[in-house]
């Protein structure tokens, strides 16, 4: 390559070496570009992007069965005499195999499961009560749903899904 650079009519243009094949006939110039180095930088970038895509692919595929919780309860409630505070949640799921009639909802407070009831005329909405001891100003709770889902060639299998932890604050009046 060094001989080609020193040849008459050779000149460097960026990352390419430009050679004039026949400098004796300038009326018929024939230029040839020779790449001085391979773009090796592009190959690892593609491989890195492919690895990142393959790492995220299972998450993308699993979002088809995504379950979302919509809490309908206010963050704060005034203190009442029976120390039971109503909570309500909507469960949405795109899991096609979920058996809606098998859902058993609970509200989990301090390790204790309290059953919830389905709101009349609503398929995916439940309400229940969170006990808050007197003198306590806040409590953390979460919703838990046990259910069955269909499996091809087998009886339905049990599964469970839990919501994020929510905080209920009690306001003294």
TAHU-V789773 format. One record per residue. N is the residue number from 1. RES is the residue in one letter. PSI is psi in whole degrees, 0 to 359 (none if undefined). D_CENTER is the distance of its C-alpha to the mean C-alpha in Angstrom with 1 decimal. Layout:
N_RES_PSI_D_CENTER, N_RES_PSI_D_CENTER
This chain:
1_X_327_51.9, 2_X_323_54.1, 3_X_325_57.1, 4_X_327_55.2, 5_X_325_54.4, 6_X_352_58.0, 7_X_151_59.2, 8_X_137_60.9, 9_X_2_58.6, 10_X_138_55.4, 11_X_150_53.1, 12_X_133_49.5, 13_X_94_47.1, 14_X_234_43.7, 15_X_8_42.2, 16_X_150_44.7, 17_X_123_48.3, 18_X_123_50.5, 19_X_137_53.8, 20_X_116_56.6, 21_X_314_58.1, 22_X_84_61.5, 23_X_346_62.5, 24_X_335_66.2, 25_X_80_65.4, 26_X_343_63.4, 27_X_338_63.9, 28_X_68_61.7, 29_X_136_58.8, 30_X_111_56.3, 31_X_140_53.3, 32_X_131_50.9, 33_X_129_47.7, 34_X_129_46.7, 35_X_127_43.3, 36_X_326_44.0, 37_X_156_40.7, 38_X_142_37.7, 39_X_70_34.4, 40_X_341_32.9, 41_X_327_30.3, 42_X_326_28.5, 43_X_310_28.1, 44_X_326_26.2, 45_X_316_23.8, 46_X_317_23.1, 47_X_320_22.6, 48_X_316_20.3, 49_X_321_18.1, 50_X_318_18.3, 51_X_319_17.3, 52_X_319_14.2, 53_X_317_13.3, 54_X_330_14.3, 55_X_327_12.2, 56_X_340_8.9, 57_X_314_10.5, 58_X_324_10.0, 59_X_320_6.2, 60_X_319_7.2, 61_X_328_10.0, 62_X_343_8.8, 63_X_349_7.1, 64_X_336_10.8, 65_X_31_11.6, 66_X_142_9.3, 67_X_132_11.5, 68_X_147_11.9, 69_X_135_14.8, 70_X_110_17.1, 71_X_127_19.7, 72_X_5_23.0, 73_X_139_25.0, 74_X_158_26.2, 75_X_333_25.5, 76_X_142_29.3, 77_X_146_32.0, 78_X_148_35.8, 79_X_138_37.4, 80_X_173_39.2, 81_X_329_42.0, 82_X_357_40.3, 83_X_25_37.3, 84_X_128_34.9, 85_X_128_32.2, 86_X_140_30.4, 87_X_151_26.7, 88_X_144_24.9, 89_X_150_21.5, 90_X_132_20.0, 91_X_122_17.8, 92_X_134_16.0, 93_X_139_14.7, 94_X_10_14.5, 95_X_113_15.7, 96_X_333_19.0, 97_X_357_20.7, 98_X_134_20.5, 99_X_100_24.0, 100_X_327_24.0, 101_X_347_27.6, 102_X_0_26.8, 103_X_132_24.4, 104_X_103_25.8, 105_X_148_24.3, 106_X_157_25.1, 107_X_129_24.7, 108_X_115_24.7, 109_X_122_26.9, 110_X_40_28.3, 111_X_3_27.7, 112_X_126_29.5, 113_X_126_28.1, 114_X_130_29.6, 115_X_152_29.4, 116_X_163_28.3, 117_X_152_29.8, 118_X_136_28.6, 119_X_131_29.6, 120_X_140_32.4, 121_X_17_31.7, 122_X_129_27.9, 123_X_328_25.8, 124_X_29_22.6, 125_X_132_24.0, 126_X_152_25.5, 127_X_158_27.5, 128_X_190_29.0, 129_X_140_30.7, 130_X_120_29.8, 131_X_132_32.9, 132_X_118_33.5, 133_X_149_36.6, 134_X_142_39.3, 135_X_349_39.2, 136_X_134_35.4, 137_X_344_33.6, 138_X_157_30.0, 139_X_144_28.0, 140_X_141_24.4, 141_X_165_23.2, 142_X_159_20.3, 143_X_143_20.2, 144_X_132_20.3, 145_X_118_20.6, 146_X_139_22.4, 147_X_170_22.6, 148_X_149_23.8, 149_X_149_22.2, 150_X_142_24.2, 151_X_136_24.6, 152_X_127_26.8, 153_X_12_30.2, 154_X_162_29.7, 155_X_161_29.9, 156_X_146_26.9, 157_X_147_24.9, 158_X_153_23.8, 159_X_169_20.3, 160_X_148_19.0, 161_X_141_16.0, 162_X_148_16.2, 163_X_171_15.1, 164_X_167_14.6, 165_X_132_18.1, 166_X_157_20.0, 167_X_128_23.3, 168_X_126_26.4, 169_X_134_29.3, 170_X_129_32.8, 171_X_125_35.3, 172_X_140_39.0, 173_X_none_41.3
